Amino acid sequence: MFTIGVATIELRLPYNGSLKGKRAVIRPIIARLRNEFNVSVAEVDAQDVYQRAVIAITCVSSDANYVHTLLTKAVQAVERMRLDAEVVDYDIELIQ
């Protein structure tokens, strides 16, 4: 049996004024999460909104506790990562 975990994170980018600026904030976050946690990451909503971003982080494992812990640490890393992107809300869902 395996567990699929999905963390959805809503970010607010209060100092951003363009899609180019948004990409400059979001790309390093996505790259760092992929490298540091070996997870899949994508921007999944609000692609045309300058000051808001929604990213999803996913992983699969045979251990549900490991999946939840990994996604929790990834969310905490995003909270610490950048001063110009604040976590407004997040949700972690496990599918077994």
N, C-alpha and C positions, 0 to 999 in steps of 0.2 A: 504494500500500500504506500502511496506517496501523498504529499501535501503540496499544494500550490499556494503561494502567498502573494498577495497584491497589496501594496501600500500606495494610496493615492494622497498626494500632498498638494495643497493649494498654497501658492505663494503670492505675496503682494510685493510689487516692485514700485514703491512710492516715488522714487526719484527718476524713473524712466520716462522718456518722451518719444520713443520710436521703436519700431520692430527690430531695427538693427541693434539698438541698445539692449533690447530684451534678449536677443540672441547672444549678445556678449555676456550677459549674466547667466543665462540658462545653460549654454553649451559647457562651460567649465564645471558646473554642478553635475550635469549628466555624465561627463567624462570621468570626473573624480569618483562618483558613485560606482560606475562600471569597473574602474580600476581597483578601488579600495575594497569593494564588497563582492565583486564577481557576480553582479546581478544584471538583469535587463532593465533598461530605463528608457522612457520616451515621454515627450510632451504630448498629452492626450486631450487637452481642452484649452479653450481661450487662446488659440493661436493668433488671432487677429486683435487681441486686446493688449495694449502697451503695458499696463501696470498690473497685470494679473497673469499667472501661469499655473497650470495644473500638470504635474508630472506623476507618472505611475512607475513603481519599482516592482519587479516580479522576481520570484525565485521558486525553485522546486527542490524538495528534499524528502527523504523517507521519515524524517523526524520533525513533527509539527512544532515542538518547542524551539528547535533550532531555527526554523523559518520565522517564527514570531520574534525571537530575539534578534536575528539578523536584520529584519525589517525595522524593528524598533531602533536599533543602533544606526541604521541608515537615515532614518528620520531625524534622530538626534544630531547626526553629522550635518545634515542640511541646515538645521537650526543654527549650528555653530559656524557654518562655512562662509557665509557672506553677510556683511552688514546691510547691503542694498537689496536683499531678498528676505522678507520675513515670512515665516510659516504662519498662515492664518488658521489652517485646519488640516487635519490628516485623518486617514482611516486605514486600518489594517484589516484585511479579510483573508481568512484561511479557507481553502476549498479542499476537502478530502475525498 
